[in-house]
Amino acid sequence: LHYAKTGHKEDCKPNQFAYATLIHAHAKTKTVQGATKAEVLLKQMYDEYKKETSTKASSAERVIPNTQLVTAVMDCWQKSGSPDAGRRAENLLNWMIVTSKVTNDIAMRPNAHSFSTAISAWARTRTAGKASKARQLLLKMAQMHQQGQIESPPNAYCFTNVINSCAYCIQEEDEKKTSLAIAVKTYKELLQSKQTGIQPSHVTFSTFLTALRNLLPGDEKRTNAVRTVFETAVERGQVDPLVIQKLQAVLRPKDFGDLVPSSCLQDGKIIPHKIPN
């Protein structure tokens, strides 16, 4: 890029593939430094795109940032371990929304993966209020879909990531109370979804079981709630070893034995192929 700008070697100008390769390379580092560099490259790429648009460069010469690249940078933030990851990923999502509206460019319009990644970035942080932030993004996505601004409605991954943000909230009583309310509301909404193909998966059930374990005291109320969730998973055909593991972690041995046949266990360990569909 330096050689191209100074006029020394115009054919050295980076193309779409070069930017994408470098951004993905930084994303794979899973570090704050990598995420920062990836974001700088993304904004640099966008600046070049605006210059080329103003000079009416041919489409073959343009480097065009798109949804996949922006989401890749968001993914780098969610995996960076930064306490600021949720905010940085959400900022990129909002930038994508505004840019796609201003330019009327569908190549920058966020999709379900973009929203899911931003929600997951909040889920992975250790920040107070992260469950509320994740929930707000879910509602924003639903609203944008209803208004025809994006094609995809919230999918099971988006709902599940919100529940995950609740499951690992900061262990303060007010925070746990708020997170539990959000987890239950989000779980019920997914169960009742009438959108074609949008149903809770085994990951949803295992994540919600973890939320109940972390957010409720180990009393009869929690046991009853866990039993109801497991029975729903059975009805929906979404029981796998992960669900059984989470169930075993949250219930007392006697209560667990009442729900899971002994034929599914050997020396206390789960036998995957014995689990009934």
Backbone as CSV, one residue per row, in Angstrom:
resi,resn,N_x,N_y,N_z,CA_x,CA_y,CA_z,C_x,C_y,C_z
1,LEU,0.832,-1.198,0.000,0.000,0.000,0.000,0.873,1.256,0.000
2,HIS,1.968,1.223,0.754,2.889,2.353,0.790,3.455,2.637,-0.592
3,TYR,3.926,1.595,-1.288,4.482,1.768,-2.623,3.440,2.306,-3.592
4,ALA,2.209,1.831,-3.470,1.146,2.276,-4.376,0.815,3.746,-4.140
5,LYS,0.761,4.160,-2.864,0.415,5.541,-2.538,1.498,6.524,-2.959
6,THR,2.756,6.128,-2.823,3.862,7.019,-3.182,4.151,7.024,-4.673
7,GLY,3.454,6.144,-5.411,3.618,6.126,-6.856,4.809,5.332,-7.341
8,HIS,5.522,4.666,-6.412,6.688,3.883,-6.816,6.269,2.628,-7.578
9,LYS,5.296,1.937,-7.034,4.845,0.695,-7.681,3.329,0.608,-7.559
10,GLU,2.649,1.145,-8.556,1.191,1.177,-8.496,0.580,-0.226,-8.528
11,ASP,1.311,-1.169,-9.127,0.768,-2.532,-9.201,0.898,-3.275,-7.872
12,CYS,1.509,-2.606,-6.852,1.623,-3.223,-5.523,0.405,-2.953,-4.649
13,LYS,-0.563,-2.255,-5.174,-1.744,-1.914,-4.399,-2.469,-3.184,-3.949
14,PRO,-2.762,-3.319,-2.639,-3.433,-4.533,-2.151,-4.851,-4.648,-2.709
15,ASN,-5.225,-5.863,-3.039,-6.576,-6.099,-3.551,-7.459,-6.671,-2.447
16,GLN,-8.663,-7.035,-2.818,-9.642,-7.565,-1.870,-9.108,-8.802,-1.146
17,PHE,-8.473,-9.681,-1.904,-7.974,-10.935,-1.336,-6.867,-10.673,-0.316
18,ALA,-5.994,-9.694,-0.610,-4.883,-9.378,0.300,-5.407,-8.869,1.643
19,TYR,-6.366,-7.950,1.580,-6.958,-7.435,2.816,-7.631,-8.552,3.609
20,ALA,-8.423,-9.359,2.918,-9.157,-10.430,3.581,-8.209,-11.424,4.249
21,THR,-7.127,-11.779,3.553,-6.154,-12.734,4.086,-5.495,-12.207,5.354
22,LEU,-5.112,-10.933,5.329,-4.435,-10.341,6.479,-5.385,-10.179,7.663
23,ILE,-6.615,-9.778,7.394,-7.602,-9.627,8.463,-7.877,-10.975,9.129
24,HIS,-8.052,-12.014,8.322,-8.308,-13.344,8.877,-7.090,-13.872,9.650
25,ALA,-5.891,-13.512,9.193,-4.673,-13.930,9.901,-4.625,-13.304,11.289
26,HIS,-4.953,-12.016,11.369,-4.993,-11.349,12.674,-6.103,-11.942,13.550
27,ALA,-7.228,-12.258,12.917,-8.360,-12.805,13.667,-7.999,-14.128,14.334
28,LYS,-7.151,-14.909,13.688,-6.782,-16.222,14.214,-5.860,-16.152,15.428
29,THR,-5.284,-14.988,15.693,-4.389,-14.872,16.849,-5.150,-14.904,18.170
30,LYS,-6.442,-14.533,18.136,-7.289,-14.517,19.335,-6.690,-13.651,20.441
31,THR,-6.120,-12.509,20.041,-5.519,-11.586,20.999,-6.094,-10.189,20.794
32,VAL,-5.941,-9.350,21.827,-6.387,-7.959,21.726,-5.593,-7.243,20.640
33,GLN,-4.290,-7.521,20.588,-3.445,-6.891,19.573,-3.902,-7.291,18.169
34,GLY,-4.212,-8.569,17.987,-4.665,-9.031,16.689,-5.983,-8.398,16.297
35,ALA,-6.911,-8.303,17.256,-8.214,-7.696,16.984,-8.068,-6.222,16.634
36,THR,-7.178,-5.533,17.351,-6.948,-4.110,17.089,-6.384,-3.898,15.695
37,LYS,-5.400,-4.718,15.317,-4.796,-4.595,13.990,-5.793,-4.934,12.885
38,ALA,-6.618,-5.948,13.127,-7.625,-6.332,12.144,-8.623,-5.197,11.928
39,GLU,-9.004,-4.536,13.017,-9.960,-3.428,12.905,-9.340,-2.236,12.178
40,VAL,-8.072,-1.960,12.457,-7.375,-0.878,11.752,-7.339,-1.158,10.252
41,LEU,-7.029,-2.391,9.893,-7.001,-2.774,8.480,-8.368,-2.627,7.822
42,LEU,-9.395,-3.014,8.545,-10.758,-2.921,8.027,-11.122,-1.469,7.737
43,LYS,-10.834,-0.571,8.677,-11.147,0.841,8.487,-10.286,1.440,7.363
44,GLN,-9.052,0.979,7.268,-8.169,1.431,6.182,-8.736,0.995,4.836
45,MET,-9.204,-0.225,4.794,-9.808,-0.753,3.571,-11.034,0.068,3.186
46,TYR,-11.838,0.442,4.178,-13.036,1.228,3.900,-12.673,2.625,3.403
47,ASP,-11.631,3.221,3.990,-11.179,4.536,3.534,-10.739,4.490,2.074
48,GLU,-10.015,3.430,1.714,-9.585,3.265,0.321,-10.803,3.111,-0.595
49,TYR,-11.788,2.381,-0.109,-13.017,2.175,-0.889,-13.722,3.509,-1.150
50,LYS,-13.800,4.371,-0.126,-14.459,5.669,-0.291,-13.701,6.544,-1.282
51,LYS,-12.366,6.514,-1.223,-11.560,7.300,-2.160,-11.788,6.835,-3.592
52,GLU,-11.805,5.528,-3.777,-11.994,4.977,-5.118,-13.389,5.279,-5.648
53,THR,-14.358,5.307,-4.737,-15.729,5.633,-5.146,-15.820,7.081,-5.599
54,SER,-15.146,7.977,-4.848,-15.190,9.398,-5.201,-14.455,9.698,-6.497
55,THR,-13.421,8.900,-6.811,-12.670,9.109,-8.055,-13.234,8.284,-9.203
56,LYS,-14.333,7.554,-8.904,-15.008,6.729,-9.907,-14.083,5.691,-10.525
57,ALA,-13.321,5.050,-9.663,-12.439,3.979,-10.133,-13.286,2.810,-10.623
58,SER,-12.735,2.032,-11.512,-13.486,0.898,-12.045,-13.759,-0.112,-10.943
59,SER,-14.851,-0.868,-11.075,-15.217,-1.846,-10.052,-14.141,-2.897,-9.863
60,ALA,-13.366,-3.171,-10.926,-12.303,-4.182,-10.840,-11.171,-3.712,-9.937
61,GLU,-11.010,-2.364,-9.816,-9.909,-1.818,-9.010,-10.298,-1.608,-7.551
62,ARG,-11.576,-1.612,-7.252,-12.029,-1.289,-5.902,-11.823,-2.435,-4.906
63,VAL,-11.490,-2.018,-3.684,-11.478,-2.972,-2.581,-12.725,-2.683,-1.759
64,ILE,-13.601,-3.651,-1.652,-14.911,-3.416,-1.043,-15.056,-4.212,0.250
65,PRO,-15.117,-3.520,1.393,-15.363,-4.236,2.649,-16.771,-4.832,2.622
66,ASN,-16.950,-5.975,3.242,-18.258,-6.607,3.212,-18.615,-7.184,4.587
67,THR,-19.806,-7.734,4.658,-20.321,-8.272,5.917,-19.403,-9.330,6.505
68,GLN,-18.887,-10.216,5.650,-18.048,-11.320,6.126,-16.766,-10.805,6.781
69,LEU,-16.162,-9.769,6.188,-14.916,-9.240,6.735,-15.155,-8.521,8.071
70,VAL,-16.210,-7.723,8.136,-16.506,-7.020,9.381,-16.820,-8.028,10.488
71,THR,-17.577,-9.063,10.139,-17.917,-10.088,11.123,-16.679,-10.849,11.581
72,ALA,-15.721,-11.038,10.678,-14.465,-11.706,11.044,-13.712,-10.899,12.102
73,VAL,-13.729,-9.567,11.962,-13.078,-8.716,12.961,-13.850,-8.773,14.285
74,MET,-15.173,-8.777,14.207,-15.990,-8.927,15.421,-15.677,-10.248,16.115
75,ASP,-15.496,-11.295,15.314,-15.173,-12.617,15.857,-13.826,-12.594,16.564
76,CYS,-12.903,-11.830,16.014,-11.587,-11.697,16.655,-11.725,-11.026,18.022
77,TRP,-12.586,-10.024,18.106,-12.805,-9.373,19.405,-13.429,-10.327,20.403
78,GLN,-14.414,-11.128,19.956,-15.075,-12.028,20.908,-14.123,-13.099,21.429
79,LYS,-13.083,-13.417,20.664,-12.134,-14.444,21.085,-10.867,-13.861,21.715
80,SER,-10.817,-12.534,21.834,-9.582,-11.876,22.278,-9.361,-11.944,23.782
81,GLY,-10.426,-12.190,24.543,-10.297,-12.182,25.996,-10.313,-10.796,26.600
82,SER,-10.555,-9.783,25.776,-10.582,-8.408,26.264,-11.854,-8.131,27.048
83,PRO,-11.746,-7.427,28.185,-12.955,-7.057,28.924,-13.824,-6.071,28.150
84,ASP,-13.247,-5.502,27.095,-13.948,-4.532,26.257,-14.486,-5.168,24.971
85,ALA,-14.402,-6.496,24.878,-14.745,-7.183,23.626,-16.193,-6.956,23.200
86,GLY,-17.121,-6.995,24.164,-18.527,-6.811,23.829,-18.785,-5.452,23.207
87,ARG,-18.238,-4.422,23.835,-18.445,-3.062,23.321,-17.816,-2.878,21.949
88,ARG,-16.603,-3.412,21.761,-15.915,-3.249,20.467,-16.661,-3.972,19.349
89,ALA,-17.140,-5.180,19.648,-17.887,-5.935,18.637,-19.213,-5.246,18.310
90,GLU,-19.892,-4.742,19.336,-21.162,-4.049,19.099,-20.951,-2.757,18.316
91,ASN,-19.854,-2.059,18.596,-19.536,-0.844,17.832,-19.364,-1.153,16.348
92,LEU,-18.705,-2.264,16.058,-18.522,-2.664,14.654,-19.863,-3.028,14.013
93,LEU,-20.713,-3.693,14.777,-22.034,-4.036,14.266,-22.822,-2.765,13.943
94,ASN,-22.798,-1.797,14.858,-23.510,-0.537,14.634,-22.926,0.234,13.459
95,TRP,-21.597,0.184,13.334,-20.932,0.833,12.187,-21.406,0.211,10.876
96,MET,-21.529,-1.103,10.872,-21.999,-1.816,9.688,-23.434,-1.403,9.342
97,ILE,-24.285,-1.300,10.368,-25.684,-0.929,10.157,-25.782,0.480,9.561
98,VAL,-25.064,1.424,10.181,-25.110,2.815,9.716,-24.534,2.935,8.318
99,THR,-23.395,2.304,8.077,-22.728,2.395,6.774,-23.593,1.818,5.662
100,SER,-24.214,0.683,5.928,-25.052,0.068,4.897,-26.271,0.932,4.578
101,LYS,-26.774,1.666,5.589,-27.911,2.567,5.353,-27.489,3.805,4.561
102,VAL,-26.362,4.394,4.963,-25.890,5.618,4.324,-25.508,5.381,2.866
103,THR,-24.813,4.268,2.625,-24.336,3.980,1.274,-25.331,3.164,0.460
104,ASN,-26.365,2.641,1.161,-27.340,1.754,0.511,-26.639,0.556,-0.129
105,ASP,-25.600,0.078,0.573,-24.767,-1.007,0.060,-25.105,-2.297,0.811
106,ILE,-25.717,-3.245,0.119,-26.114,-4.502,0.772,-24.910,-5.346,1.153
107,ALA,-23.741,-5.051,0.552,-22.536,-5.819,0.872,-22.093,-5.601,2.318
108,MET,-22.565,-4.503,2.925,-22.192,-4.189,4.310,-23.341,-4.439,5.278
109,ARG,-24.434,-4.995,4.807,-25.596,-5.197,5.664,-25.360,-6.383,6.596
110,PRO,-25.570,-6.215,7.912,-25.328,-7.328,8.836,-26.304,-8.475,8.621
111,ASN,-25.856,-9.682,8.933,-26.702,-10.867,8.819,-26.810,-11.545,10.188
112,ALA,-27.408,-12.717,10.217,-27.602,-13.424,11.489,-26.270,-13.733,12.166
113,HIS,-25.257,-14.077,11.363,-23.953,-14.402,11.930,-23.320,-13.171,12.580
114,SER,-23.530,-12.005,11.989,-22.985,-10.765,12.546,-23.575,-10.499,13.935
115,PHE,-24.899,-10.587,14.036,-25.559,-10.352,15.322,-25.167,-11.417,16.341
116,SER,-25.122,-12.671,15.907,-24.767,-13.758,16.815,-23.351,-13.563,17.364
117,THR,-22.440,-13.094,16.514,-21.057,-12.870,16.937,-20.965,-11.742,17.953
118,ALA,-21.710,-10.663,17.722,-21.706,-9.541,18.662,-22.298,-9.952,20.009
119,ILE,-23.380,-10.728,19.966,-23.998,-11.226,21.205,-23.022,-12.133,21.954
120,SER,-22.339,-12.987,21.207,-21.370,-13.893,21.817,-20.202,-13.133,22.432
121,ALA,-19.827,-12.016,21.814,-18.738,-11.198,22.360,-19.122,-10.662,23.741
122,TRP,-20.378,-10.248,23.897,-20.839,-9.825,25.223,-20.848,-11.005,26.183
123,ALA,-21.279,-12.165,25.699,-21.353,-13.347,26.568,-19.991,-13.736,27.122
124,ARG,-18.944,-13.492,26.357,-17.602,-13.927,26.769,-16.890,-12.937,27.678
125,THR,-17.455,-11.751,27.859,-16.796,-10.767,28.718,-17.181,-10.994,30.175
126,ARG,-16.391,-10.432,31.076,-16.707,-10.471,32.506,-17.107,-9.061,32.912
127,THR,-18.257,-8.621,32.390,-18.709,-7.254,32.591,-20.109,-7.243,33.182
128,ALA,-20.335,-6.384,34.150,-21.674,-6.242,34.722,-22.633,-5.743,33.654
129,GLY,-23.827,-6.310,33.622,-24.836,-5.869,32.665,-24.726,-6.490,31.287
130,LYS,-23.840,-7.481,31.138,-23.630,-8.045,29.801,-24.855,-8.796,29.283
131,ALA,-25.635,-9.405,30.179,-26.832,-10.116,29.741,-27.845,-9.143,29.141
132,SER,-27.978,-7.977,29.753,-28.891,-6.958,29.228,-28.419,-6.456,27.878
133,LYS,-27.104,-6.293,27.724,-26.544,-5.846,26.444,-26.801,-6.878,25.352
134,ALA,-26.599,-8.135,25.681,-26.825,-9.207,24.709,-28.300,-9.267,24.315
135,ARG,-29.166,-9.133,25.301,-30.616,-9.162,25.060,-31.049,-7.998,24.162
136,GLN,-30.469,-6.828,24.387,-30.797,-5.654,23.579,-30.445,-5.880,22.111
137,LEU,-29.332,-6.553,21.865,-28.942,-6.841,20.481,-29.922,-7.819,19.832
138,LEU,-30.398,-8.793,20.608,-31.392,-9.738,20.090,-32.671,-9.002,19.687
139,LEU,-33.128,-8.100,20.541,-34.335,-7.336,20.257,-34.139,-6.404,19.063
140,LYS,-32.951,-5.828,18.970,-32.639,-4.952,17.841,-32.688,-5.719,16.530
141,MET,-32.142,-6.915,16.539,-32.146,-7.750,15.349,-33.576,-8.098,14.938
142,ALA,-34.407,-8.468,15.917,-35.797,-8.811,15.636,-36.540,-7.612,15.042
143,GLN,-36.283,-6.433,15.585,-36.940,-5.224,15.097,-36.506,-4.894,13.668
144,MET,-35.210,-4.995,13.396,-34.706,-4.706,12.055,-35.272,-5.689,11.034
145,HIS,-35.447,-6.933,11.456,-36.038,-7.933,10.547,-37.498,-7.599,10.262
146,GLN,-38.220,-7.220,11.294,-39.634,-6.870,11.124,-39.809,-5.659,10.223
147,GLN,-38.844,-4.750,10.274,-38.907,-3.536,9.452,-38.335,-3.736,8.056
148,GLY,-37.868,-4.957,7.783,-37.339,-5.256,6.459,-35.943,-4.734,6.204
149,GLN,-35.222,-4.359,7.268,-33.874,-3.817,7.098,-32.819,-4.908,6.947
150,ILE,-33.100,-6.106,7.485,-32.214,-7.252,7.311,-33.072,-8.458,6.945
151,GLU,-32.452,-9.430,6.290,-33.212,-10.580,5.802,-33.498,-11.614,6.880
152,SER,-32.539,-11.821,7.780,-32.642,-12.936,8.725,-33.249,-12.521,10.062
153,PRO,-34.205,-13.298,10.568,-34.679,-13.087,11.937,-33.670,-13.703,12.902
154,PRO,-33.766,-13.411,14.187,-32.864,-14.057,15.146,-32.987,-15.580,15.055
155,ASN,-31.854,-16.269,14.975,-31.888,-17.731,14.892,-31.557,-18.337,16.261
156,ALA,-31.511,-19.663,16.303,-31.279,-20.354,17.579,-29.937,-19.982,18.187
157,TYR,-28.932,-19.713,17.339,-27.615,-19.330,17.858,-27.702,-18.012,18.615
158,CYS,-28.464,-17.051,18.074,-28.601,-15.751,18.729,-29.271,-15.897,20.087
159,PHE,-30.378,-16.640,20.133,-31.083,-16.866,21.400,-30.167,-17.576,22.405
160,THR,-29.473,-18.607,21.925,-28.619,-19.400,22.815,-27.463,-18.578,23.358
161,ASN,-26.905,-17.693,22.533,-25.807,-16.848,22.998,-26.274,-15.859,24.068
162,VAL,-27.506,-15.393,23.959,-28.050,-14.525,25.015,-28.150,-15.308,26.320
163,ILE,-28.672,-16.531,26.243,-28.782,-17.380,27.444,-27.393,-17.648,28.028
164,ASN,-26.408,-17.835,27.151,-25.034,-18.074,27.614,-24.476,-16.858,28.346
165,SER,-24.841,-15.661,27.892,-24.384,-14.443,28.577,-24.952,-14.384,29.993
166,CYS,-26.143,-14.946,30.167,-26.770,-14.984,31.497,-26.112,-16.040,32.384
167,ALA,-25.793,-17.184,31.786,-25.254,-18.323,32.542,-23.935,-17.994,33.226
168,TYR,-23.164,-17.097,32.628,-21.834,-16.787,33.176,-21.721,-15.313,33.557
169,CYS,-22.771,-14.813,34.168,-22.740,-13.421,34.616,-21.894,-13.290,35.876
170,ILE,-21.616,-12.054,36.250,-20.894,-11.794,37.490,-21.750,-12.273,38.669
171,GLN,-21.123,-12.953,39.611,-21.863,-13.583,40.710,-22.207,-12.596,41.825
172,GLU,-23.039,-11.614,41.465,-23.615,-10.687,42.440,-25.121,-10.880,42.401
173,GLU,-25.783,-10.757,43.539,-27.191,-11.130,43.632,-28.085,-10.377,42.656
174,ASP,-27.904,-9.062,42.553,-28.724,-8.280,41.621,-28.468,-8.702,40.182
175,GLU,-27.201,-8.949,39.891,-26.816,-9.360,38.532,-27.399,-10.733,38.211
176,LYS,-27.343,-11.645,39.162,-27.892,-12.995,38.967,-29.407,-12.952,38.781
177,LYS,-30.067,-12.111,39.539,-31.524,-11.992,39.437,-31.927,-11.485,38.054
178,THR,-31.254,-10.447,37.584,-31.545,-9.890,36.261,-31.231,-10.900,35.167
179,SER,-30.095,-11.562,35.294,-29.665,-12.536,34.284,-30.617,-13.721,34.214
180,LEU,-31.107,-14.175,35.375,-32.053,-15.284,35.396,-33.341,-14.905,34.656
181,ALA,-33.843,-13.706,34.910,-35.073,-13.247,34.252,-34.885,-13.190,32.737
182,ILE,-33.727,-12.707,32.304,-33.440,-12.615,30.864,-33.314,-14.010,30.254
183,ALA,-32.633,-14.908,30.961,-32.445,-16.272,30.454,-33.782,-16.978,30.271
184,VAL,-34.659,-16.871,31.270,-35.969,-17.535,31.211,-36.815,-16.956,30.086
185,LYS,-36.836,-15.640,29.978,-37.633,-14.981,28.932,-37.135,-15.362,27.540
186,THR,-35.821,-15.370,27.364,-35.232,-15.695,26.061,-35.482,-17.151,25.698
187,TYR,-35.328,-18.039,26.671,-35.576,-19.471,26.460,-37.031,-19.714,26.048
188,LYS,-37.966,-19.089,26.745,-39.387,-19.272,26.435,-39.733,-18.730,25.049
189,GLU,-39.133,-17.618,24.698,-39.391,-17.037,23.376,-38.927,-17.977,22.267
190,LEU,-37.791,-18.598,22.472,-37.285,-19.534,21.468,-38.186,-20.766,21.385
191,LEU,-38.628,-21.256,22.537,-39.536,-22.409,22.548,-40.817,-22.119,21.778
192,GLN,-41.293,-20.888,21.897,-42.576,-20.513,21.300,-42.441,-19.921,19.901
193,SER,-41.211,-19.867,19.383,-40.988,-19.266,18.063,-41.772,-19.997,16.980
194,LYS,-42.398,-19.203,16.130,-43.166,-19.759,15.012,-42.424,-19.606,13.682
195,GLN,-41.188,-19.100,13.765,-40.363,-18.964,12.571,-39.920,-20.342,12.100
196,THR,-40.035,-20.587,10.832,-39.654,-21.882,10.270,-38.170,-22.176,10.505
197,GLY,-37.895,-23.339,11.082,-36.508,-23.768,11.277,-35.817,-23.165,12.479
198,ILE,-36.500,-22.315,13.232,-35.876,-21.692,14.402,-36.429,-22.344,15.661
199,GLN,-35.700,-23.330,16.144,-36.095,-24.111,17.312,-34.870,-24.335,18.205
200,PRO,-35.078,-24.552,19.500,-33.935,-24.794,20.386,-33.205,-26.086,20.020
201,SER,-31.889,-26.041,20.112,-31.064,-27.215,19.827,-30.585,-27.827,21.136
202,HIS,-29.836,-28.919,21.042,-29.275,-29.517,22.253,-28.347,-28.535,22.963
203,VAL,-27.705,-27.643,22.193,-26.828,-26.634,22.809,-27.657,-25.642,23.615
204,THR,-28.817,-25.271,23.096,-29.707,-24.370,23.833,-30.092,-24.974,25.179
205,PHE,-30.512,-26.234,25.162,-30.948,-26.890,26.403,-29.795,-27.033,27.396
206,SER,-28.626,-27.419,26.909,-27.484,-27.576,27.820,-27.055,-26.229,28.400
207,THR,-27.146,-25.174,27.574,-26.784,-23.832,28.044,-27.777,-23.332,29.085
208,PHE,-29.066,-23.611,28.860,-30.083,-23.166,29.819,-29.958,-23.942,31.135
209,LEU,-29.616,-25.209,31.056,-29.385,-25.991,32.277,-28.222,-25.403,33.078
210,THR,-27.178,-24.970,32.377,-26.047,-24.331,33.048,-26.475,-23.030,33.715
211,ALA,-27.341,-22.271,33.026,-27.841,-21.023,33.598,-28.620,-21.292,34.883
212,LEU,-29.458,-22.315,34.881,-30.225,-22.662,36.083,-29.298,-23.087,37.223
213,ARG,-28.272,-23.816,36.864,-27.314,-24.268,37.894,-26.587,-23.076,38.531
214,ASN,-26.188,-22.113,37.713,-25.390,-20.990,38.204,-26.215,-19.877,38.848
215,LEU,-27.498,-19.794,38.496,-28.288,-18.637,38.917,-29.339,-18.939,39.979
216,LEU,-29.613,-20.231,40.223,-30.606,-20.607,41.227,-29.957,-21.377,42.368
217,PRO,-30.461,-21.207,43.592,-29.956,-22.033,44.701,-30.379,-23.478,44.495
218,GLY,-29.607,-24.415,45.050,-29.867,-25.839,44.833,-30.996,-26.381,45.672
219,ASP,-32.209,-25.884,45.421,-33.362,-26.332,46.185,-34.361,-27.056,45.284
220,GLU,-35.533,-27.343,45.842,-36.550,-28.092,45.096,-37.071,-27.304,43.898
221,LYS,-37.107,-25.992,44.037,-37.556,-25.150,42.927,-36.649,-25.334,41.710
222,ARG,-35.337,-25.358,41.953,-34.399,-25.560,40.843,-34.544,-26.961,40.266
223,THR,-34.710,-27.943,41.125,-34.867,-29.325,40.659,-36.073,-29.463,39.738
224,ASN,-37.184,-28.851,40.134,-38.393,-28.914,39.319,-38.198,-28.217,37.976
225,ALA,-37.512,-27.068,38.001,-37.260,-26.325,36.767,-36.378,-27.143,35.823
226,VAL,-35.347,-27.755,36.374,-34.437,-28.585,35.579,-35.180,-29.772,34.979
227,ARG,-36.037,-30.392,35.774,-36.810,-31.545,35.292,-37.696,-31.136,34.103
228,THR,-38.327,-29.978,34.196,-39.187,-29.492,33.112,-38.385,-29.234,31.838
229,VAL,-37.215,-28.638,32.004,-36.364,-28.350,30.839,-35.920,-29.653,30.178
230,PHE,-35.512,-30.616,30.980,-35.052,-31.889,30.423,-36.190,-32.615,29.706
231,GLU,-37.370,-32.611,30.299,-38.510,-33.270,29.662,-38.858,-32.622,28.324
232,THR,-38.692,-31.300,28.250,-38.924,-30.599,26.986,-37.875,-30.986,25.952
233,ALA,-36.635,-31.124,26.400,-35.562,-31.551,25.491,-35.841,-32.937,24.945
234,VAL,-36.358,-33.821,25.801,-36.712,-35.171,25.365,-37.827,-35.118,24.320
235,GLU,-38.851,-34.324,24.598,-39.982,-34.188,23.664,-39.526,-33.673,22.303
236,ARG,-38.543,-32.785,22.325,-38.069,-32.161,21.076,-36.976,-32.986,20.398
237,GLY,-36.590,-34.094,21.003,-35.530,-34.909,20.416,-34.168,-34.253,20.448
238,GLN,-33.897,-33.473,21.501,-32.654,-32.711,21.581,-31.794,-33.126,22.779
239,VAL,-31.817,-34.419,23.103,-30.986,-34.923,24.201,-29.750,-35.598,23.626
240,ASP,-28.593,-35.132,24.046,-27.321,-35.728,23.627,-26.406,-35.806,24.852
241,PRO,-25.194,-36.343,24.719,-24.306,-36.456,25.893,-24.066,-35.138,26.617
242,LEU,-24.019,-34.025,25.872,-23.791,-32.725,26.512,-24.948,-32.355,27.434
243,VAL,-26.166,-32.575,26.985,-27.338,-32.293,27.816,-27.318,-33.175,29.063
244,ILE,-26.976,-34.445,28.894,-26.915,-35.369,30.037,-25.841,-34.934,31.026
245,GLN,-24.697,-34.493,30.514,-23.615,-34.028,31.387,-24.058,-32.825,32.221
246,LYS,-24.723,-31.873,31.575,-25.195,-30.685,32.288,-26.268,-31.054,33.305
247,LEU,-27.106,-32.012,32.932,-28.150,-32.483,33.847,-27.533,-33.125,35.083
248,GLN,-26.516,-33.944,34.860,-25.827,-34.635,35.953,-25.139,-33.633,36.891
249,ALA,-24.667,-32.521,36.305,-23.958,-31.516,37.096,-24.891,-30.699,37.982
250,VAL,-26.147,-30.577,37.589,-27.062,-29.696,38.309,-27.971,-30.438,39.295
251,LEU,-28.143,-31.745,39.121,-29.060,-32.509,39.979,-28.336,-33.372,41.013
252,ARG,-29.019,-33.645,42.100,-28.522,-34.617,43.070,-28.589,-36.007,42.430
253,PRO,-27.728,-36.938,42.840,-27.704,-38.275,42.225,-29.074,-38.955,42.173
254,LYS,-29.852,-38.831,43.231,-31.165,-39.477,43.248,-32.092,-38.864,42.199
255,ASP,-32.115,-37.540,42.129,-32.975,-36.864,41.157,-32.520,-37.157,39.731
256,PHE,-31.222,-37.229,39.550,-30.686,-37.560,38.225,-31.104,-38.979,37.826
257,GLY,-31.040,-39.925,38.775,-31.407,-41.307,38.506,-32.878,-41.470,38.160
258,ASP,-33.714,-40.566,38.690,-35.147,-40.619,38.379,-35.438,-40.231,36.938
259,LEU,-34.545,-39.422,36.348,-34.779,-38.916,34.991,-34.034,-39.696,33.911
260,VAL,-32.849,-40.191,34.241,-32.016,-40.868,33.245,-31.930,-42.357,33.565
261,PRO,-32.332,-43.230,32.654,-32.277,-44.677,32.894,-30.860,-45.140,33.208
262,SER,-30.744,-46.096,34.116,-29.421,-46.614,34.488,-28.727,-47.272,33.307
263,SER,-29.510,-47.690,32.316,-28.920,-48.312,31.121,-28.066,-47.343,30.319
264,CYS,-28.241,-46.044,30.579,-27.460,-45.022,29.865,-26.112,-44.762,30.537
265,LEU,-25.894,-45.390,31.683,-24.682,-45.129,32.455,-23.894,-46.402,32.702
266,GLN,-22.595,-46.235,32.810,-21.707,-47.346,33.176,-20.640,-46.798,34.106
267,ASP,-20.638,-47.267,35.347,-19.717,-46.754,36.368,-19.859,-45.244,36.530
268,GLY,-21.110,-44.770,36.429,-21.371,-43.343,36.616,-21.087,-42.500,35.399
269,LYS,-20.577,-43.109,34.336,-20.254,-42.353,33.125,-21.314,-42.586,32.042
270,ILE,-21.499,-41.578,31.216,-22.526,-41.619,30.186,-22.090,-42.482,29.002
271,ILE,-23.005,-43.325,28.532,-22.772,-44.122,27.325,-23.586,-43.470,26.194
272,PRO,-22.925,-42.686,25.336,-23.649,-41.895,24.331,-24.653,-42.670,23.504
273,HIS,-24.275,-43.855,22.988,-25.170,-44.574,22.096,-26.366,-45.212,22.811
274,LYS,-26.344,-45.150,24.162,-27.460,-45.688,24.933,-28.530,-44.647,25.219
275,ILE,-28.211,-43.382,24.930,-29.160,-42.321,25.221,-30.326,-42.420,24.239
276,PRO,-31.570,-42.521,24.746,-32.720,-42.632,23.850,-32.948,-41.342,23.077
277,ASN,-33.409,-41.464,21.835,-33.702,-40.267,21.033,-34.900,-39.537,21.638
